[in-house]
């Protein structure tokens, strides 16, 4: 029998996930760029970072409830921990956009764990958006999804 456990996800400020045009933002204290994909300014950091509703513990509970490690990953005999680097923009309305997994945006090139991470992102509720100068703004987020696989002998 296989059992998966989730390693606590890491939240990192993203230092530019996509090529973008530099844009002089009105908010000079919050680094930003103009996103061609979203047709608006996206912030790299701000006064408050975007957060899963309920905070990190709610995020971990969400992953524990919904993560299904694919059979291909469990059966490959690898001793490494399957990881997916998830990058996305939390828009000012809390929706997740511009999703990239392990620096891939084309879903046809995703491996089994990347497909699972994409499925999880689709299940997530709206996030609490980040702010700059007290205003809700689109902001980049990077999260690491890692699952350790424990083998239970019957």
NORFENHU-V458450 format. One record per pair of residues at least 24 apart in sequence whose ideal C-beta (glycine too) atoms are under 10 Angstrom apart, sorted by the first residue. I is the first residue (numbers start at 0). J is the second residue. If there is no record, write none. Layout:
i->I j->J
i->I j->J
This chain:
i->0 j->149
i->0 j->150
i->0 j->151
i->0 j->152
i->0 j->153
i->1 j->68
i->1 j->70
i->1 j->72
i->1 j->73
i->1 j->74
i->1 j->148
i->1 j->149
i->1 j->150
i->1 j->151
i->2 j->68
i->2 j->73
i->2 j->147
i->2 j->148
i->2 j->149
i->2 j->150
i->2 j->151
i->3 j->62
i->3 j->63
i->3 j->66
i->3 j->67
i->3 j->68
i->3 j->72
i->3 j->73
i->3 j->81
i->3 j->146
i->3 j->147
i->3 j->148
i->3 j->149
i->4 j->63
i->4 j->66
i->4 j->68
i->4 j->145
i->4 j->146
i->4 j->147
i->4 j->148
i->4 j->149
i->5 j->58
i->5 j->59
i->5 j->60
i->5 j->61
i->5 j->62
i->5 j->63
i->5 j->66
i->5 j->68
i->5 j->144
i->5 j->145
i->5 j->146
i->5 j->147
i->6 j->59
i->6 j->62
i->6 j->80
i->6 j->82
i->6 j->143
i->6 j->144
i->6 j->145
i->6 j->146
i->6 j->147
i->7 j->55
i->7 j->56
i->7 j->58
i->7 j->59
i->7 j->62
i->7 j->143
i->7 j->145
i->8 j->51
i->8 j->55
i->8 j->58
i->8 j->59
i->8 j->62
i->8 j->85
i->8 j->142
i->8 j->143
i->8 j->144
i->8 j->145
i->9 j->84
i->9 j->141
i->9 j->142
i->9 j->143
i->9 j->144
i->9 j->145
i->10 j->48
i->10 j->49
i->10 j->50
i->10 j->51
i->10 j->55
i->10 j->58
i->10 j->140
i->10 j->141
i->10 j->142
i->10 j->143
i->11 j->48
i->11 j->84
i->11 j->86
i->11 j->139
i->11 j->140
i->11 j->141
i->11 j->142
i->11 j->143
i->12 j->42
i->12 j->43
i->12 j->44
i->12 j->45
i->12 j->48
i->12 j->129
i->12 j->138
i->12 j->139
i->12 j->140
i->12 j->141
i->13 j->41
i->13 j->43
i->13 j->44
i->13 j->84
i->13 j->86
i->13 j->87
i->13 j->88
i->13 j->99
i->13 j->138
i->13 j->139
i->13 j->140
i->13 j->141
i->13 j->142
i->14 j->43
i->14 j->44
i->14 j->139
i->14 j->141
i->15 j->41
i->15 j->43
i->15 j->86
i->15 j->139
i->16 j->41
i->16 j->43
i->16 j->84
i->16 j->86
i->16 j->87
i->16 j->88
i->16 j->97
i->16 j->99
i->16 j->102
i->16 j->104
i->16 j->139
i->16 j->140
i->16 j->141
i->17 j->41
i->17 j->86
i->17 j->88
i->17 j->97
i->17 j->99
i->17 j->102
i->17 j->104
i->17 j->139
i->24 j->131
i->24 j->136
i->25 j->131
i->25 j->132
i->25 j->134
i->26 j->131
i->26 j->132
i->26 j->134
i->26 j->136
i->27 j->132
i->28 j->131
i->28 j->132
i->29 j->129
i->29 j->130
i->29 j->131
i->29 j->132
i->29 j->134
i->29 j->136
i->29 j->138
i->30 j->131
i->30 j->139
i->31 j->131
i->31 j->136
i->31 j->137
i->31 j->138
i->31 j->139
i->32 j->139
i->34 j->88
i->34 j->96
i->34 j->97
i->34 j->137
i->34 j->139
i->36 j->88
i->36 j->96
i->36 j->97
i->36 j->104
i->37 j->88
i->37 j->90
i->37 j->96
i->37 j->97
i->37 j->137
i->39 j->88
i->39 j->90
i->39 j->91
i->39 j->136
i->39 j->137
i->40 j->131
i->40 j->136
i->40 j->137
i->41 j->88
i->41 j->89
i->41 j->90
i->41 j->96
i->41 j->97
i->41 j->136
i->41 j->137
i->41 j->138
i->41 j->139
i->42 j->88
i->42 j->89
i->42 j->91
i->42 j->128
i->42 j->129
i->42 j->130
i->42 j->131
i->42 j->136
i->42 j->137
i->42 j->138
i->42 j->139
i->43 j->129
i->43 j->138
i->43 j->139
i->44 j->129
i->44 j->131
i->44 j->138
i->44 j->139
i->45 j->128
i->45 j->129
i->45 j->130
i->45 j->131
i->45 j->132
i->45 j->133
i->45 j->134
i->45 j->135
i->45 j->136
i->45 j->138
i->46 j->129
i->46 j->130
i->46 j->131
i->46 j->132
i->46 j->133
i->46 j->134
i->46 j->136
i->47 j->127
i->47 j->128
i->47 j->129
i->47 j->130
i->47 j->131
i->47 j->133
i->47 j->135
i->47 j->136
i->47 j->138
i->48 j->89
i->48 j->127
i->48 j->128
i->48 j->129
i->48 j->130
i->48 j->138
i->48 j->139
i->48 j->140
i->49 j->87
i->49 j->88
i->49 j->89
i->49 j->90
i->49 j->91
i->49 j->93
i->49 j->95
i->49 j->126
i->49 j->127
i->49 j->128
i->49 j->129
i->49 j->130
i->49 j->135
i->49 j->136
i->49 j->137
i->49 j->138
i->49 j->139
i->49 j->140
i->50 j->89
i->50 j->93
i->50 j->126
i->50 j->127
i->50 j->128
i->50 j->129
i->50 j->140
i->51 j->89
i->51 j->123
i->51 j->124
i->51 j->125
i->51 j->126
i->51 j->127
i->51 j->140
i->51 j->142
i->52 j->93
i->52 j->123
i->52 j->124
i->52 j->125
i->52 j->126
i->52 j->127
i->53 j->124
i->53 j->127
i->54 j->127
i->57 j->124
i->58 j->123
i->58 j->126
i->58 j->142
i->61 j->119
i->61 j->122
i->61 j->123
i->61 j->124
i->62 j->116
i->62 j->119
i->62 j->123
i->62 j->142
i->62 j->144
i->62 j->146
i->64 j->122
i->65 j->115
i->65 j->118
i->65 j->119
i->65 j->122
i->65 j->123
i->66 j->112
i->66 j->115
i->66 j->116
i->66 j->118
i->66 j->119
i->66 j->144
i->66 j->146
i->67 j->115
i->67 j->118
i->67 j->119
i->67 j->146
i->68 j->111
i->68 j->112
i->68 j->115
i->68 j->146
i->68 j->147
i->68 j->148
i->69 j->110
i->69 j->111
i->69 j->112
i->69 j->113
i->69 j->114
i->69 j->115
i->70 j->111
i->71 j->110
i->71 j->111
i->71 j->112
i->71 j->114
i->72 j->110
i->72 j->111
i->72 j->112
i->72 j->115
i->72 j->146
i->72 j->148
i->73 j->111
i->73 j->146
i->73 j->148
i->73 j->150
i->75 j->111
i->75 j->148
i->77 j->148
i->78 j->148
i->79 j->145
i->79 j->147
i->79 j->148
i->80 j->145
i->80 j->146
i->80 j->147
i->80 j->148
i->81 j->110
i->81 j->111
i->81 j->112
i->81 j->113
i->81 j->115
i->81 j->116
i->81 j->144
i->81 j->145
i->81 j->146
i->81 j->147
i->81 j->148
i->82 j->112
i->82 j->116
i->82 j->143
i->82 j->144
i->82 j->145
i->82 j->146
i->83 j->109
i->83 j->110
i->83 j->112
i->83 j->113
i->83 j->114
i->83 j->115
i->83 j->116
i->83 j->117
i->83 j->119
i->83 j->142
i->83 j->143
i->83 j->144
i->83 j->145
i->83 j->146
i->84 j->113
i->84 j->116
i->84 j->141
i->84 j->142
i->84 j->143
i->84 j->144
i->84 j->145
i->85 j->113
i->85 j->116
i->85 j->117
i->85 j->119
i->85 j->120
i->85 j->140
i->85 j->141
i->85 j->142
i->85 j->143
i->85 j->144
i->86 j->139
i->86 j->140
i->86 j->141
i->86 j->142
i->87 j->120
i->87 j->123
i->87 j->126
i->87 j->139
i->87 j->140
i->87 j->141
i->87 j->142
i->88 j->128
i->88 j->129
i->88 j->137
i->88 j->138
i->88 j->139
i->88 j->140
i->89 j->125
i->89 j->126
i->89 j->127
i->89 j->128
i->89 j->129
i->89 j->135
i->89 j->136
i->89 j->137
i->89 j->138
i->89 j->139
i->89 j->140
i->90 j->125
i->90 j->126
i->90 j->128
i->90 j->129
i->90 j->135
i->90 j->136
i->90 j->137
i->90 j->138
i->91 j->128
i->91 j->129
i->91 j->130
i->91 j->134
i->91 j->135
i->91 j->136
i->91 j->137
i->91 j->138
i->92 j->125
i->92 j->126
i->92 j->128
i->92 j->135
i->92 j->137
i->93 j->123
i->93 j->124
i->93 j->125
i->93 j->126
i->93 j->127
i->93 j->128
i->93 j->135
i->94 j->123
i->94 j->125
i->94 j->126
i->94 j->128
i->94 j->137
i->95 j->120
i->95 j->121
i->95 j->123
i->95 j->124
i->95 j->125
i->95 j->126
i->95 j->140
i->96 j->137
i->97 j->137
i->97 j->139
i->99 j->141
i->100 j->144
i->112 j->144
i->112 j->145
i->112 j->146
i->113 j->144
i->115 j->144
i->115 j->146
i->116 j->142
i->116 j->144
i->116 j->146
i->119 j->144
i->120 j->144
